[in-house]
Amino acid sequence: MPTHADRIHAAILENTSDTEYLICLPLYRSLVDLDKPVELYIYPQELHVRNHRKHRLEIYERNLDWFLFWLKNEESSEPAKGEQYRRWEQLRRESGISHFQEISFDMLPINRRPRQLC
């Protein structure tokens, strides 16, 4: 199991290429095994930077929907996105995460806290 997968308390969305997805699999599998909300999309014939316009548009739209759903508890009214939201609602129920909860920096290890400039 990847180090500290059990300490992840956020929904994870991975958009990766077919040349890089093997790097994502250990964390993905660990999060699934721990009933954490995670989705993995693998794009064929792509590199690290997505070159196909269709793929880029898909990723941009899904990322925006994902953040609105998990951080603001908002859903698009587009009927075509209904299945996506049903899947995410199931992830939400199974994980026990109701919505975004602010995390205090005090919860982070000392070496992971943001530096204060003043």
C-alpha positions as CSV (number, residue, x, y, z in Angstrom):
1,M,0.0,0.0,0.0
2,P,1.4,3.4,-0.9
3,T,2.6,5.3,2.1
4,H,-0.1,7.2,3.9
5,A,-3.0,6.4,1.6
6,D,-5.1,6.0,4.7
7,R,-4.4,9.6,5.6
8,I,-6.0,11.0,2.5
9,H,-9.3,12.6,3.3
10,A,-10.2,14.1,0.0
11,A,-11.8,12.8,-3.2
12,I,-9.2,12.1,-5.8
13,L,-9.7,12.4,-9.6
14,E,-6.9,11.1,-11.8
15,N,-6.7,11.8,-15.6
16,T,-3.8,10.0,-17.0
17,S,-2.4,8.7,-20.3
18,D,-2.0,5.1,-21.3
19,T,1.8,5.7,-21.2
20,E,1.7,6.8,-17.5
21,Y,-1.2,5.0,-15.9
22,L,0.9,2.3,-14.2
23,I,2.3,5.0,-11.9
24,C,-1.2,5.8,-10.7
25,L,-2.4,2.2,-10.1
26,P,-0.8,1.5,-6.6
27,L,-2.4,4.7,-5.1
28,Y,-5.7,4.1,-6.9
29,R,-5.9,0.5,-5.7
30,S,-5.1,1.5,-2.2
31,L,-7.7,4.2,-2.1
32,V,-10.3,1.8,-3.6
33,D,-9.4,-0.8,-0.9
34,L,-9.8,1.8,1.8
35,D,-13.3,2.9,0.4
36,K,-11.9,6.4,-0.4
37,P,-13.6,8.4,-3.2
38,V,-11.4,8.0,-6.3
39,E,-11.9,7.9,-10.1
40,L,-9.2,7.1,-12.7
41,Y,-9.6,7.9,-16.4
42,I,-7.0,6.6,-18.8
43,Y,-6.6,8.4,-22.2
44,P,-5.2,6.3,-25.1
45,Q,-2.6,7.6,-27.4
46,E,-1.7,10.5,-25.2
47,L,1.4,11.8,-23.5
48,H,1.8,13.6,-20.2
49,V,0.3,16.7,-21.8
50,R,-3.0,15.8,-23.5
51,N,-2.8,16.7,-27.2
52,H,-6.3,15.6,-28.4
53,R,-8.7,18.5,-28.2
54,K,-11.6,16.1,-27.3
55,H,-9.6,14.7,-24.4
56,R,-8.6,18.1,-23.1
57,L,-12.2,19.4,-23.2
58,E,-13.5,16.2,-21.5
59,I,-10.9,16.6,-18.7
60,Y,-11.5,20.3,-18.2
61,E,-15.3,19.8,-17.9
62,R,-15.0,16.8,-15.6
63,N,-12.5,18.6,-13.4
64,L,-14.8,21.5,-13.0
65,D,-17.8,19.3,-12.3
66,W,-15.7,17.3,-9.8
67,F,-14.5,20.3,-7.8
68,L,-18.0,21.9,-7.8
69,F,-19.5,18.6,-6.6
70,W,-16.9,17.8,-3.9
71,L,-16.1,21.3,-2.7
72,K,-19.3,23.3,-3.2
73,N,-21.9,20.4,-3.3
74,E,-23.1,21.7,-6.7
75,E,-24.3,19.7,-9.7
76,S,-24.8,20.7,-13.3
77,S,-28.4,20.5,-14.5
78,E,-27.3,18.9,-17.8
79,P,-29.1,15.5,-18.2
80,A,-26.1,14.0,-19.9
81,K,-24.1,14.3,-16.7
82,G,-26.7,12.4,-14.6
83,E,-24.7,9.1,-14.6
84,Q,-21.6,10.9,-13.4
85,Y,-23.4,12.4,-10.5
86,R,-25.0,9.1,-9.5
87,R,-21.6,7.5,-9.4
88,W,-20.1,10.3,-7.4
89,E,-23.1,10.2,-4.9
90,Q,-22.4,6.5,-4.4
91,L,-18.7,7.3,-3.8
92,R,-19.8,10.0,-1.3
93,R,-22.1,7.6,0.6
94,E,-19.5,4.8,0.6
95,S,-16.7,7.0,1.8
96,G,-18.7,8.9,4.5
97,I,-17.5,12.2,3.2
98,S,-20.5,14.5,3.1
99,H,-18.9,17.6,1.7
100,F,-15.6,19.6,1.9
101,Q,-14.5,20.2,5.4
102,E,-11.9,22.8,6.1
103,I,-8.6,21.3,7.3
104,S,-6.6,23.3,9.8
105,F,-2.9,23.7,9.1
106,D,-2.4,22.5,12.7
107,M,-3.4,19.0,11.4
108,L,-0.4,18.9,9.1
109,P,3.0,17.7,10.1
110,I,5.4,20.6,10.9
111,N,7.4,20.2,7.7
112,R,4.2,20.3,5.5
113,R,2.8,23.5,6.9
114,P,2.9,26.6,4.6
115,R,5.5,29.1,5.6
116,Q,4.3,32.4,7.0
117,L,6.0,35.3,5.2
118,C,5.4,38.0,7.9
